[in-house]
Amino acid sequence: MGECLADLNLVFKPVLTVLDAVRILTANGPQGGDLADVKKLDTVIAGIDQIAIDSYGATLFNKKATDLSYLISAAKRGQGRIDIEKLNIKKVLI
C-alpha cells in the first residue's frame, strides 16, 4: 500500500499542503469514531513539502515518519523529506 500512495505523488503535485489537526481522531476512524476518541490539538500545519507535512503529522499520533511505509517509499524516491529534525519549522501562536 505504501508504494501505491507514493505513486500518487507522481501525479498530484500540490504547491501547498495544509494539515488540519485542530481536532484529531485517535482511534476507531475514519467513520466509527466516538467523541471520546477525539483529541483537541488546535494545530494547523502548512508547507510546500507534502512528505514533510505528513512526517510532522505522524508525530501528533506519537509515531515517526519511519513507522509509515508510504512516507519511507516517497522519501526514497526523492519526493520529500522525512527527517523533520533537520527542517526549519516555524511555530506561530494565534
PDB file of N, CA, C and O in Angstrom:
ATOM      1  N   MET A   1       0.824  -1.194   0.000  1.00  0.00           N
ATOM      2  CA  MET A   1       0.000   0.000   0.000  1.00  0.00           C
ATOM      3  C   MET A   1       0.870   1.260   0.000  1.00  0.00           C
ATOM      4  O   MET A   1       0.529   2.269  -0.616  1.00  0.00           O
ATOM      5  N   GLY A   2       2.000   1.174   0.707  1.00  0.00           N
ATOM      6  CA  GLY A   2       2.888   2.328   0.778  1.00  0.00           C
ATOM      7  C   GLY A   2       3.383   2.775  -0.577  1.00  0.00           C
ATOM      8  O   GLY A   2       3.450   3.972  -0.858  1.00  0.00           O
ATOM      9  N   GLU A   3       3.732   1.808  -1.428  1.00  0.00           N
ATOM     10  CA  GLU A   3       4.193   2.124  -2.776  1.00  0.00           C
ATOM     11  C   GLU A   3       3.089   2.805  -3.582  1.00  0.00           C
ATOM     12  O   GLU A   3       3.355   3.748  -4.328  1.00  0.00           O
ATOM     13  N   CYS A   4       1.855   2.331  -3.434  1.00  0.00           N
ATOM     14  CA  CYS A   4       0.724   2.913  -4.175  1.00  0.00           C
ATOM     15  C   CYS A   4       0.496   4.367  -3.770  1.00  0.00           C
ATOM     16  O   CYS A   4       0.265   5.231  -4.616  1.00  0.00           O
ATOM     17  N   LEU A   5       0.563   4.622  -2.474  1.00  0.00           N
ATOM     18  CA  LEU A   5       0.376   6.005  -2.023  1.00  0.00           C
ATOM     19  C   LEU A   5       1.510   6.901  -2.515  1.00  0.00           C
ATOM     20  O   LEU A   5       1.281   8.046  -2.905  1.00  0.00           O
ATOM     21  N   ALA A   6       2.727   6.378  -2.493  1.00  0.00           N
ATOM     22  CA  ALA A   6       3.860   7.157  -3.010  1.00  0.00           C
ATOM     23  C   ALA A   6       3.694   7.410  -4.507  1.00  0.00           C
ATOM     24  O   ALA A   6       4.107   8.458  -5.003  1.00  0.00           O
ATOM     25  N   ASP A   7       3.092   6.460  -5.236  1.00  0.00           N
ATOM     26  CA  ASP A   7       2.834   6.639  -6.672  1.00  0.00           C
ATOM     27  C   ASP A   7       1.924   7.840  -6.925  1.00  0.00           C
ATOM     28  O   ASP A   7       2.080   8.539  -7.927  1.00  0.00           O
ATOM     29  N   LEU A   8       0.981   8.079  -6.024  1.00  0.00           N
ATOM     30  CA  LEU A   8       0.081   9.234  -6.186  1.00  0.00           C
ATOM     31  C   LEU A   8       0.854  10.551  -6.229  1.00  0.00           C
ATOM     32  O   LEU A   8       0.431  11.508  -6.878  1.00  0.00           O
ATOM     33  N   ASN A   9       1.993  10.590  -5.529  1.00  0.00           N
ATOM     34  CA  ASN A   9       2.809  11.809  -5.536  1.00  0.00           C
ATOM     35  C   ASN A   9       3.404  12.104  -6.902  1.00  0.00           C
ATOM     36  O   ASN A   9       3.823  13.230  -7.173  1.00  0.00           O
ATOM     37  N   LEU A  10       3.440  11.098  -7.760  1.00  0.00           N
ATOM     38  CA  LEU A  10       3.938  11.314  -9.113  1.00  0.00           C
ATOM     39  C   LEU A  10       2.900  12.022  -9.976  1.00  0.00           C
ATOM     40  O   LEU A  10       3.239  12.649 -10.980  1.00  0.00           O
ATOM     41  N   VAL A  11       1.643  11.917  -9.582  1.00  0.00           N
ATOM     42  CA  VAL A  11       0.544  12.512 -10.345  1.00  0.00           C
ATOM     43  C   VAL A  11       0.107  13.842  -9.748  1.00  0.00           C
ATOM     44  O   VAL A  11      -0.030  14.839 -10.457  1.00  0.00           O
ATOM     45  N   PHE A  12      -0.109  13.847  -8.436  1.00  0.00           N
ATOM     46  CA  PHE A  12      -0.576  15.056  -7.752  1.00  0.00           C
ATOM     47  C   PHE A  12       0.607  15.762  -7.113  1.00  0.00           C
ATOM     48  O   PHE A  12       1.273  15.209  -6.237  1.00  0.00           O
ATOM     49  N   LYS A  13       0.865  16.984  -7.556  1.00  0.00           N
ATOM     50  CA  LYS A  13       2.000  17.742  -7.042  1.00  0.00           C
ATOM     51  C   LYS A  13       1.508  19.092  -6.516  1.00  0.00           C
ATOM     52  O   LYS A  13       1.597  20.107  -7.206  1.00  0.00           O
ATOM     53  N   PRO A  14       0.990  19.090  -5.290  1.00  0.00           N
ATOM     54  CA  PRO A  14       0.454  20.336  -4.748  1.00  0.00           C
ATOM     55  C   PRO A  14       1.546  21.375  -4.517  1.00  0.00           C
ATOM     56  O   PRO A  14       2.704  21.041  -4.264  1.00  0.00           O
ATOM     57  N   VAL A  15       1.158  22.613  -4.608  1.00  0.00           N
ATOM     58  CA  VAL A  15       2.066  23.724  -4.341  1.00  0.00           C
ATOM     59  C   VAL A  15       2.102  24.005  -2.847  1.00  0.00           C
ATOM     60  O   VAL A  15       3.131  24.415  -2.309  1.00  0.00           O
ATOM     61  N   LEU A  16       0.979  23.784  -2.182  1.00  0.00           N
ATOM     62  CA  LEU A  16       0.875  23.995  -0.742  1.00  0.00           C
ATOM     63  C   LEU A  16       0.077  22.851  -0.132  1.00  0.00           C
ATOM     64  O   LEU A  16      -0.975  22.473  -0.649  1.00  0.00           O
ATOM     65  N   THR A  17       0.572  22.308   0.956  1.00  0.00           N
ATOM     66  CA  THR A  17      -0.136  21.255   1.679  1.00  0.00           C
ATOM     67  C   THR A  17      -0.516  21.788   3.046  1.00  0.00           C
ATOM     68  O   THR A  17       0.316  22.358   3.752  1.00  0.00           O
ATOM     69  N   VAL A  18      -1.774  21.601   3.420  1.00  0.00           N
ATOM     70  CA  VAL A  18      -2.263  22.046   4.725  1.00  0.00           C
ATOM     71  C   VAL A  18      -2.831  20.839   5.461  1.00  0.00           C
ATOM     72  O   VAL A  18      -3.693  20.133   4.937  1.00  0.00           O
ATOM     73  N   LEU A  19      -2.346  20.608   6.671  1.00  0.00           N
ATOM     74  CA  LEU A  19      -2.826  19.522   7.511  1.00  0.00           C
ATOM     75  C   LEU A  19      -3.625  20.142   8.661  1.00  0.00           C
ATOM     76  O   LEU A  19      -3.080  20.881   9.480  1.00  0.00           O
ATOM     77  N   ASP A  20      -4.896  19.837   8.708  1.00  0.00           N
ATOM     78  CA  ASP A  20      -5.781  20.353   9.756  1.00  0.00           C
ATOM     79  C   ASP A  20      -5.765  19.382  10.929  1.00  0.00           C
ATOM     80  O   ASP A  20      -6.305  18.280  10.845  1.00  0.00           O
ATOM     81  N   ALA A  21      -5.143  19.803  12.015  1.00  0.00           N
ATOM     82  CA  ALA A  21      -5.087  18.988  13.224  1.00  0.00           C
ATOM     83  C   ALA A  21      -5.696  19.753  14.398  1.00  0.00           C
ATOM     84  O   ALA A  21      -5.243  19.645  15.538  1.00  0.00           O
ATOM     85  N   VAL A  22      -6.726  20.522  14.089  1.00  0.00           N
ATOM     86  CA  VAL A  22      -7.416  21.227  15.171  1.00  0.00           C
ATOM     87  C   VAL A  22      -7.976  20.190  16.137  1.00  0.00           C
ATOM     88  O   VAL A  22      -7.837  20.312  17.354  1.00  0.00           O
ATOM     89  N   ARG A  23      -8.607  19.177  15.573  1.00  0.00           N
ATOM     90  CA  ARG A  23      -9.061  18.011  16.340  1.00  0.00           C
ATOM     91  C   ARG A  23      -8.692  16.767  15.544  1.00  0.00           C
ATOM     92  O   ARG A  23      -8.921  16.709  14.336  1.00  0.00           O
ATOM     93  N   ILE A  24      -8.122  15.775  16.215  1.00  0.00           N
ATOM     94  CA  ILE A  24      -7.747  14.555  15.518  1.00  0.00           C
ATOM     95  C   ILE A  24      -8.487  13.358  16.122  1.00  0.00           C
ATOM     96  O   ILE A  24      -8.780  13.323  17.317  1.00  0.00           O
ATOM     97  N   LEU A  25      -8.775  12.397  15.273  1.00  0.00           N
ATOM     98  CA  LEU A  25      -9.432  11.161  15.686  1.00  0.00           C
ATOM     99  C   LEU A  25      -8.329  10.144  15.973  1.00  0.00           C
ATOM    100  O   LEU A  25      -7.622   9.718  15.061  1.00  0.00           O
ATOM    101  N   THR A  26      -8.185   9.759  17.229  1.00  0.00           N
ATOM    102  CA  THR A  26      -7.066   8.916  17.642  1.00  0.00           C
ATOM    103  C   THR A  26      -7.360   7.423  17.594  1.00  0.00           C
ATOM    104  O   THR A  26      -6.441   6.613  17.719  1.00  0.00           O
ATOM    105  N   ALA A  27      -8.624   7.044  17.416  1.00  0.00           N
ATOM    106  CA  ALA A  27      -8.976   5.620  17.360  1.00  0.00           C
ATOM    107  C   ALA A  27     -10.293   5.443  16.618  1.00  0.00           C
ATOM    108  O   ALA A  27     -11.078   6.382  16.488  1.00  0.00           O
ATOM    109  N   ASN A  28     -10.524   4.224  16.131  1.00  0.00           N
ATOM    110  CA  ASN A  28     -11.799   3.842  15.518  1.00  0.00           C
ATOM    111  C   ASN A  28     -12.199   4.683  14.313  1.00  0.00           C
ATOM    112  O   ASN A  28     -13.390   4.858  14.057  1.00  0.00           O
ATOM    113  N   GLY A  29     -11.228   5.207  13.569  1.00  0.00           N
ATOM    114  CA  GLY A  29     -11.567   6.025  12.424  1.00  0.00           C
ATOM    115  C   GLY A  29     -11.513   5.240  11.137  1.00  0.00           C
ATOM    116  O   GLY A  29     -11.157   4.062  11.169  1.00  0.00           O
ATOM    117  N   PRO A  30     -11.843   5.818  10.029  1.00  0.00           N
ATOM    118  CA  PRO A  30     -12.301   7.203   9.934  1.00  0.00           C
ATOM    119  C   PRO A  30     -13.804   7.387  10.176  1.00  0.00           C
ATOM    120  O   PRO A  30     -14.247   8.520  10.366  1.00  0.00           O
ATOM    121  N   GLN A  31     -14.592   6.327  10.174  1.00  0.00           N
ATOM    122  CA  GLN A  31     -16.034   6.523  10.294  1.00  0.00           C
ATOM    123  C   GLN A  31     -16.607   6.066  11.626  1.00  0.00           C
ATOM    124  O   GLN A  31     -17.701   6.498  11.989  1.00  0.00           O
ATOM    125  N   GLY A  32     -15.924   5.221  12.361  1.00  0.00           N
ATOM    126  CA  GLY A  32     -16.501   4.660  13.577  1.00  0.00           C
ATOM    127  C   GLY A  32     -16.094   5.377  14.838  1.00  0.00           C
ATOM    128  O   GLY A  32     -16.242   4.844  15.938  1.00  0.00           O
ATOM    129  N   GLY A  33     -15.582   6.585  14.690  1.00  0.00           N
ATOM    130  CA  GLY A  33     -15.080   7.313  15.843  1.00  0.00           C
ATOM    131  C   GLY A  33     -16.160   7.731  16.816  1.00  0.00           C
ATOM    132  O   GLY A  33     -17.345   7.783  16.486  1.00  0.00           O
ATOM    133  N   ASP A  34     -15.726   8.019  17.999  1.00  0.00           N
ATOM    134  CA  ASP A  34     -16.578   8.458  19.091  1.00  0.00           C
ATOM    135  C   ASP A  34     -15.945   9.743  19.632  1.00  0.00           C
ATOM    136  O   ASP A  34     -14.741   9.949  19.475  1.00  0.00           O
ATOM    137  N   LEU A  35     -16.723  10.588  20.252  1.00  0.00           N
ATOM    138  CA  LEU A  35     -16.165  11.832  20.805  1.00  0.00           C
ATOM    139  C   LEU A  35     -15.045  11.550  21.802  1.00  0.00           C
ATOM    140  O   LEU A  35     -14.147  12.374  21.972  1.00  0.00           O
ATOM    141  N   ALA A  36     -15.090  10.407  22.454  1.00  0.00           N
ATOM    142  CA  ALA A  36     -14.029  10.039  23.387  1.00  0.00           C
ATOM    143  C   ALA A  36     -12.706   9.781  22.656  1.00  0.00           C
ATOM    144  O   ALA A  36     -11.639   9.801  23.269  1.00  0.00           O
ATOM    145  N   ASP A  37     -12.783   9.539  21.346  1.00  0.00           N
ATOM    146  CA  ASP A  37     -11.592   9.276  20.541  1.00  0.00           C
ATOM    147  C   ASP A  37     -10.991  10.541  19.938  1.00  0.00           C
ATOM    148  O   ASP A  37      -9.992  10.468  19.222  1.00  0.00           O
ATOM    149  N   VAL A  38     -11.581  11.685  20.215  1.00  0.00           N
ATOM    150  CA  VAL A  38     -11.127  12.950  19.640  1.00  0.00           C
ATOM    151  C   VAL A  38     -10.173  13.655  20.601  1.00  0.00           C
ATOM    152  O   VAL A  38     -10.448  13.793  21.794  1.00  0.00           O
ATOM    153  N   LYS A  39      -9.053  14.093  20.050  1.00  0.00           N
ATOM    154  CA  LYS A  39      -8.075  14.857  20.819  1.00  0.00           C
ATOM    155  C   LYS A  39      -7.992  16.251  20.213  1.00  0.00           C
ATOM    156  O   LYS A  39      -7.789  16.386  19.006  1.00  0.00           O
ATOM    157  N   LYS A  40      -8.143  17.274  21.016  1.00  0.00           N
ATOM    158  CA  LYS A  40      -8.102  18.651  20.528  1.00  0.00           C
ATOM    159  C   LYS A  40      -6.663  19.161  20.602  1.00  0.00           C
ATOM    160  O   LYS A  40      -6.076  19.246  21.681  1.00  0.00           O
ATOM    161  N   LEU A  41      -6.111  19.497  19.443  1.00  0.00           N
ATOM    162  CA  LEU A  41      -4.732  19.978  19.360  1.00  0.00           C
ATOM    163  C   LEU A  41      -4.627  21.445  18.973  1.00  0.00           C
ATOM    164  O   LEU A  41      -3.613  22.089  19.239  1.00  0.00           O
ATOM    165  N   ASP A  42      -5.677  21.977  18.341  1.00  0.00           N
ATOM    166  CA  ASP A  42      -5.655  23.365  17.855  1.00  0.00           C
ATOM    167  C   ASP A  42      -4.380  23.651  17.064  1.00  0.00           C
ATOM    168  O   ASP A  42      -3.678  24.632  17.312  1.00  0.00           O
ATOM    169  N   THR A  43      -4.103  22.770  16.111  1.00  0.00           N
ATOM    170  CA  THR A  43      -2.881  22.866  15.318  1.00  0.00           C
ATOM    171  C   THR A  43      -3.207  22.794  13.831  1.00  0.00           C
ATOM    172  O   THR A  43      -4.031  21.988  13.398  1.00  0.00           O
ATOM    173  N   VAL A  44      -2.546  23.648  13.063  1.00  0.00           N
ATOM    174  CA  VAL A  44      -2.608  23.603  11.605  1.00  0.00           C
ATOM    175  C   VAL A  44      -1.164  23.619  11.121  1.00  0.00           C
ATOM    176  O   VAL A  44      -0.354  24.433  11.565  1.00  0.00           O
ATOM    177  N   ILE A  45      -0.856  22.711  10.211  1.00  0.00           N
ATOM    178  CA  ILE A  45       0.494  22.600   9.679  1.00  0.00           C
ATOM    179  C   ILE A  45       0.424  22.889   8.183  1.00  0.00           C
ATOM    180  O   ILE A  45      -0.431  22.348   7.482  1.00  0.00           O
ATOM    181  N   ALA A  46       1.312  23.732   7.703  1.00  0.00           N
ATOM    182  CA  ALA A  46       1.313  24.082   6.280  1.00  0.00           C
ATOM    183  C   ALA A  46       2.744  24.126   5.770  1.00  0.00           C
ATOM    184  O   ALA A  46       3.672  24.469   6.502  1.00  0.00           O
ATOM    185  N   GLY A  47       2.903  23.772   4.500  1.00  0.00           N
ATOM    186  CA  GLY A  47       4.222  23.821   3.897  1.00  0.00           C
ATOM    187  C   GLY A  47       4.188  23.392   2.450  1.00  0.00           C
ATOM    188  O   GLY A  47       3.135  23.041   1.918  1.00  0.00           O
ATOM    189  N   ILE A  48       5.340  23.421   1.817  1.00  0.00           N
ATOM    190  CA  ILE A  48       5.427  23.086   0.395  1.00  0.00           C
ATOM    191  C   ILE A  48       5.889  21.648   0.159  1.00  0.00           C
ATOM    192  O   ILE A  48       5.867  21.174  -0.976  1.00  0.00           O
ATOM    193  N   ASP A  49       6.306  20.951   1.214  1.00  0.00           N
ATOM    194  CA  ASP A  49       6.766  19.563   1.098  1.00  0.00           C
ATOM    195  C   ASP A  49       5.724  18.663   1.752  1.00  0.00           C
ATOM    196  O   ASP A  49       5.664  18.557   2.977  1.00  0.00           O
ATOM    197  N   GLN A  50       4.900  18.014   0.922  1.00  0.00           N
ATOM    198  CA  GLN A  50       3.808  17.214   1.478  1.00  0.00           C
ATOM    199  C   GLN A  50       4.304  16.022   2.296  1.00  0.00           C
ATOM    200  O   GLN A  50       3.607  15.576   3.207  1.00  0.00           O
ATOM    201  N   ILE A  51       5.475  15.504   1.996  1.00  0.00           N
ATOM    202  CA  ILE A  51       6.030  14.389   2.758  1.00  0.00           C
ATOM    203  C   ILE A  51       6.479  14.878   4.131  1.00  0.00           C
ATOM    204  O   ILE A  51       6.259  14.197   5.133  1.00  0.00           O
ATOM    205  N   ALA A  52       7.093  16.028   4.184  1.00  0.00           N
ATOM    206  CA  ALA A  52       7.498  16.604   5.467  1.00  0.00           C
ATOM    207  C   ALA A  52       6.270  16.930   6.321  1.00  0.00           C
ATOM    208  O   ALA A  52       6.294  16.737   7.537  1.00  0.00           O
ATOM    209  N   ILE A  53       5.209  17.419   5.697  1.00  0.00           N
ATOM    210  CA  ILE A  53       3.980  17.732   6.429  1.00  0.00           C
ATOM    211  C   ILE A  53       3.414  16.466   7.056  1.00  0.00           C
ATOM    212  O   ILE A  53       3.074  16.465   8.239  1.00  0.00           O
ATOM    213  N   ASP A  54       3.308  15.395   6.290  1.00  0.00           N
ATOM    214  CA  ASP A  54       2.793  14.138   6.828  1.00  0.00           C
ATOM    215  C   ASP A  54       3.745  13.553   7.877  1.00  0.00           C
ATOM    216  O   ASP A  54       3.297  12.940   8.846  1.00  0.00           O
ATOM    217  N   SER A  55       5.036  13.737   7.688  1.00  0.00           N
ATOM    218  CA  SER A  55       6.005  13.248   8.671  1.00  0.00           C
ATOM    219  C   SER A  55       5.813  13.960  10.002  1.00  0.00           C
ATOM    220  O   SER A  55       5.861  13.338  11.063  1.00  0.00           O
ATOM    221  N   TYR A  56       5.597  15.252   9.936  1.00  0.00           N
ATOM    222  CA  TYR A  56       5.322  16.007  11.168  1.00  0.00           C
ATOM    223  C   TYR A  56       3.975  15.580  11.745  1.00  0.00           C
ATOM    224  O   TYR A  56       3.834  15.436  12.959  1.00  0.00           O
ATOM    225  N   GLY A  57       2.997  15.380  10.881  1.00  0.00           N
ATOM    226  CA  GLY A  57       1.679  14.943  11.328  1.00  0.00           C
ATOM    227  C   GLY A  57       1.738  13.613  12.065  1.00  0.00           C
ATOM    228  O   GLY A  57       0.979  13.397  13.009  1.00  0.00           O
ATOM    229  N   ALA A  58       2.619  12.729  11.653  1.00  0.00           N
ATOM    230  CA  ALA A  58       2.766  11.431  12.328  1.00  0.00           C
ATOM    231  C   ALA A  58       3.113  11.618  13.801  1.00  0.00           C
ATOM    232  O   ALA A  58       2.688  10.834  14.649  1.00  0.00           O
ATOM    233  N   THR A  59       3.884  12.655  14.099  1.00  0.00           N
ATOM    234  CA  THR A  59       4.281  12.887  15.493  1.00  0.00           C
ATOM    235  C   THR A  59       3.083  13.235  16.370  1.00  0.00           C
ATOM    236  O   THR A  59       3.127  13.039  17.584  1.00  0.00           O
ATOM    237  N   LEU A  60       2.026  13.743  15.771  1.00  0.00           N
ATOM    238  CA  LEU A  60       0.825  14.078  16.536  1.00  0.00           C
ATOM    239  C   LEU A  60       0.124  12.825  17.046  1.00  0.00           C
ATOM    240  O   LEU A  60      -0.694  12.890  17.964  1.00  0.00           O
ATOM    241  N   PHE A  61       0.452  11.679  16.442  1.00  0.00           N
ATOM    242  CA  PHE A  61      -0.111  10.392  16.842  1.00  0.00           C
ATOM    243  C   PHE A  61       0.948   9.533  17.544  1.00  0.00           C
ATOM    244  O   PHE A  61       0.818   8.313  17.644  1.00  0.00           O
ATOM    245  N   ASN A  62       2.003  10.210  18.029  1.00  0.00           N
ATOM    246  CA  ASN A  62       3.112   9.529  18.711  1.00  0.00           C
ATOM    247  C   ASN A  62       3.775   8.479  17.827  1.00  0.00           C
ATOM    248  O   ASN A  62       4.161   7.407  18.292  1.00  0.00           O
ATOM    249  N   LYS A  63       3.898   8.807  16.547  1.00  0.00           N
ATOM    250  CA  LYS A  63       4.581   7.939  15.588  1.00  0.00           C
ATOM    251  C   LYS A  63       5.733   8.716  14.950  1.00  0.00           C
ATOM    252  O   LYS A  63       5.828   9.938  15.067  1.00  0.00           O
ATOM    253  N   LYS A  64       6.595   7.971  14.276  1.00  0.00           N
ATOM    254  CA  LYS A  64       7.669   8.567  13.495  1.00  0.00           C
ATOM    255  C   LYS A  64       7.343   8.343  12.023  1.00  0.00           C
ATOM    256  O   LYS A  64       6.594   7.430  11.675  1.00  0.00           O
ATOM    257  N   ALA A  65       7.904   9.171  11.177  1.00  0.00           N
ATOM    258  CA  ALA A  65       7.684   9.005   9.736  1.00  0.00           C
ATOM    259  C   ALA A  65       8.095   7.617   9.281  1.00  0.00           C
ATOM    260  O   ALA A  65       7.483   7.047   8.379  1.00  0.00           O
ATOM    261  N   THR A  66       9.131   7.075   9.904  1.00  0.00           N
ATOM    262  CA  THR A  66       9.622   5.754   9.518  1.00  0.00           C
ATOM    263  C   THR A  66       8.662   4.626   9.932  1.00  0.00           C
ATOM    264  O   THR A  66       8.879   3.470   9.570  1.00  0.00           O
ATOM    265  N   ASP A  67       7.622   4.949  10.674  1.00  0.00           N
ATOM    266  CA  ASP A  67       6.582   3.969  11.002  1.00  0.00           C
ATOM    267  C   ASP A  67       5.570   3.813   9.871  1.00  0.00           C
ATOM    268  O   ASP A  67       4.762   2.885   9.887  1.00  0.00           O
ATOM    269  N   LEU A  68       5.608   4.718   8.890  1.00  0.00           N
ATOM    270  CA  LEU A  68       4.611   4.748   7.818  1.00  0.00           C
ATOM    271  C   LEU A  68       5.280   4.432   6.483  1.00  0.00           C
ATOM    272  O   LEU A  68       6.122   5.188   5.999  1.00  0.00           O
ATOM    273  N   SER A  69       4.887   3.295   5.897  1.00  0.00           N
ATOM    274  CA  SER A  69       5.565   2.804   4.692  1.00  0.00           C
ATOM    275  C   SER A  69       5.489   3.772   3.518  1.00  0.00           C
ATOM    276  O   SER A  69       6.441   3.871   2.743  1.00  0.00           O
ATOM    277  N   TYR A  70       4.369   4.492   3.370  1.00  0.00           N
ATOM    278  CA  TYR A  70       4.270   5.395   2.221  1.00  0.00           C
ATOM    279  C   TYR A  70       5.235   6.563   2.344  1.00  0.00           C
ATOM    280  O   TYR A  70       5.708   7.078   1.331  1.00  0.00           O
ATOM    281  N   LEU A  71       5.537   6.989   3.561  1.00  0.00           N
ATOM    282  CA  LEU A  71       6.500   8.081   3.736  1.00  0.00           C
ATOM    283  C   LEU A  71       7.914   7.591   3.440  1.00  0.00           C
ATOM    284  O   LEU A  71       8.712   8.316   2.845  1.00  0.00           O
ATOM    285  N   ILE A  72       8.222   6.380   3.848  1.00  0.00           N
ATOM    286  CA  ILE A  72       9.537   5.804   3.527  1.00  0.00           C
ATOM    287  C   ILE A  72       9.695   5.683   2.019  1.00  0.00           C
ATOM    288  O   ILE A  72      10.731   6.059   1.471  1.00  0.00           O
ATOM    289  N   SER A  73       8.674   5.161   1.344  1.00  0.00           N
ATOM    290  CA  SER A  73       8.726   4.998  -0.119  1.00  0.00           C
ATOM    291  C   SER A  73       8.891   6.337  -0.819  1.00  0.00           C
ATOM    292  O   SER A  73       9.710   6.472  -1.728  1.00  0.00           O
ATOM    293  N   ALA A  74       8.117   7.322  -0.398  1.00  0.00           N
ATOM    294  CA  ALA A  74       8.190   8.649  -1.026  1.00  0.00           C
ATOM    295  C   ALA A  74       9.555   9.287  -0.801  1.00  0.00           C
ATOM    296  O   ALA A  74      10.106   9.898  -1.717  1.00  0.00           O
ATOM    297  N   ALA A  75      10.103   9.157   0.392  1.00  0.00           N
ATOM    298  CA  ALA A  75      11.418   9.732   0.681  1.00  0.00           C
ATOM    299  C   ALA A  75      12.504   9.055  -0.144  1.00  0.00           C
ATOM    300  O   ALA A  75      13.408   9.725  -0.644  1.00  0.00           O
ATOM    301  N   LYS A  76      12.428   7.730  -0.295  1.00  0.00           N
ATOM    302  CA  LYS A  76      13.414   7.008  -1.111  1.00  0.00           C
ATOM    303  C   LYS A  76      13.371   7.454  -2.564  1.00  0.00           C
ATOM    304  O   LYS A  76      14.388   7.422  -3.257  1.00  0.00           O
ATOM    305  N   ARG A  77      12.198   7.871  -3.026  1.00  0.00           N
ATOM    306  CA  ARG A  77      12.040   8.347  -4.405  1.00  0.00           C
ATOM    307  C   ARG A  77      12.401   9.819  -4.560  1.00  0.00           C
ATOM    308  O   ARG A  77      12.353  10.360  -5.665  1.00  0.00           O
ATOM    309  N   GLY A  78      12.761  10.461  -3.464  1.00  0.00           N
ATOM    310  CA  GLY A  78      13.129  11.869  -3.522  1.00  0.00           C
ATOM    311  C   GLY A  78      11.938  12.800  -3.622  1.00  0.00           C
ATOM    312  O   GLY A  78      12.067  13.924  -4.108  1.00  0.00           O
ATOM    313  N   GLN A  79      10.775  12.342  -3.165  1.00  0.00           N
ATOM    314  CA  GLN A  79       9.553  13.146  -3.268  1.00  0.00           C
ATOM    315  C   GLN A  79       9.358  14.094  -2.096  1.00  0.00           C
ATOM    316  O   GLN A  79       8.442  14.916  -2.109  1.00  0.00           O
ATOM    317  N   GLY A  80      10.200  13.988  -1.094  1.00  0.00           N
ATOM    318  CA  GLY A  80      10.080  14.864   0.077  1.00  0.00           C
ATOM    319  C   GLY A  80      10.991  14.368   1.175  1.00  0.00           C
ATOM    320  O   GLY A  80      11.710  13.381   1.021  1.00  0.00           O
ATOM    321  N   ARG A  81      10.942  15.082   2.294  1.00  0.00           N
ATOM    322  CA  ARG A  81      11.836  14.772   3.403  1.00  0.00           C
ATOM    323  C   ARG A  81      11.069  14.224   4.589  1.00  0.00           C
ATOM    324  O   ARG A  81      10.001  14.722   4.944  1.00  0.00           O
ATOM    325  N   ILE A  82      11.635  13.184   5.200  1.00  0.00           N
ATOM    326  CA  ILE A  82      11.016  12.650   6.416  1.00  0.00           C
ATOM    327  C   ILE A  82      11.855  12.973   7.651  1.00  0.00           C
ATOM    328  O   ILE A  82      11.429  12.719   8.778  1.00  0.00           O
ATOM    329  N   ASP A  83      13.035  13.526   7.440  1.00  0.00           N
ATOM    330  CA  ASP A  83      13.910  13.875   8.569  1.00  0.00           C
ATOM    331  C   ASP A  83      13.547  15.271   9.084  1.00  0.00           C
ATOM    332  O   ASP A  83      14.288  16.231   8.873  1.00  0.00           O
ATOM    333  N   ILE A  84      12.408  15.371   9.753  1.00  0.00           N
ATOM    334  CA  ILE A  84      11.878  16.682  10.140  1.00  0.00           C
ATOM    335  C   ILE A  84      12.748  17.388  11.179  1.00  0.00           C
ATOM    336  O   ILE A  84      12.622  18.597  11.373  1.00  0.00           O
ATOM    337  N   GLU A  85      13.633  16.636  11.851  1.00  0.00           N
ATOM    338  CA  GLU A  85      14.530  17.269  12.821  1.00  0.00           C
ATOM    339  C   GLU A  85      15.453  18.271  12.140  1.00  0.00           C
ATOM    340  O   GLU A  85      15.931  19.210  12.777  1.00  0.00           O
ATOM    341  N   LYS A  86      15.704  18.077  10.857  1.00  0.00           N
ATOM    342  CA  LYS A  86      16.626  18.937  10.119  1.00  0.00           C
ATOM    343  C   LYS A  86      15.920  20.090   9.404  1.00  0.00           C
ATOM    344  O   LYS A  86      16.571  20.903   8.748  1.00  0.00           O
ATOM    345  N   LEU A  87      14.608  20.163   9.527  1.00  0.00           N
ATOM    346  CA  LEU A  87      13.847  21.220   8.849  1.00  0.00           C
ATOM    347  C   LEU A  87      13.738  22.463   9.712  1.00  0.00           C
ATOM    348  O   LEU A  87      13.821  22.391  10.938  1.00  0.00           O
ATOM    349  N   ASN A  88      13.557  23.577   9.078  1.00  0.00           N
ATOM    350  CA  ASN A  88      13.327  24.844   9.779  1.00  0.00           C
ATOM    351  C   ASN A  88      11.813  24.998   9.981  1.00  0.00           C
ATOM    352  O   ASN A  88      11.101  25.484   9.102  1.00  0.00           O
ATOM    353  N   ILE A  89      11.345  24.575  11.147  1.00  0.00           N
ATOM    354  CA  ILE A  89       9.913  24.630  11.449  1.00  0.00           C
ATOM    355  C   ILE A  89       9.624  25.888  12.260  1.00  0.00           C
ATOM    356  O   ILE A  89      10.202  26.112  13.324  1.00  0.00           O
ATOM    357  N   LYS A  90       8.733  26.688  11.738  1.00  0.00           N
ATOM    358  CA  LYS A  90       8.368  27.935  12.414  1.00  0.00           C
ATOM    359  C   LYS A  90       6.999  27.748  13.063  1.00  0.00           C
ATOM    360  O   LYS A  90       6.023  27.414  12.391  1.00  0.00           O
ATOM    361  N   LYS A  91       6.938  27.966  14.371  1.00  0.00           N
ATOM    362  CA  LYS A  91       5.670  27.827  15.093  1.00  0.00           C
ATOM    363  C   LYS A  91       5.110  29.215  15.363  1.00  0.00           C
ATOM    364  O   LYS A  91       5.811  30.108  15.839  1.00  0.00           O
ATOM    365  N   VAL A  92       3.831  29.374  15.046  1.00  0.00           N
ATOM    366  CA  VAL A  92       3.157  30.652  15.215  1.00  0.00           C
ATOM    367  C   VAL A  92       1.950  30.431  16.123  1.00  0.00           C
ATOM    368  O   VAL A  92       1.103  29.585  15.837  1.00  0.00           O
ATOM    369  N   LEU A  93       1.871  31.168  17.186  1.00  0.00           N
ATOM    370  CA  LEU A  93       0.718  31.094  18.089  1.00  0.00           C
ATOM    371  C   LEU A  93      -0.266  32.198  17.705  1.00  0.00           C
ATOM    372  O   LEU A  93       0.117  33.349  17.497  1.00  0.00           O
ATOM    373  N   ILE A  94      -1.511  31.829  17.618  1.00  0.00           N
ATOM    374  CA  ILE A  94      -2.543  32.819  17.249  1.00  0.00           C
ATOM    375  C   ILE A  94      -3.510  32.957  18.396  1.00  0.00           C
ATOM    376  O   ILE A  94      -4.460  33.734  18.311  1.00  0.00           O
TER     377      ILE A  94
END
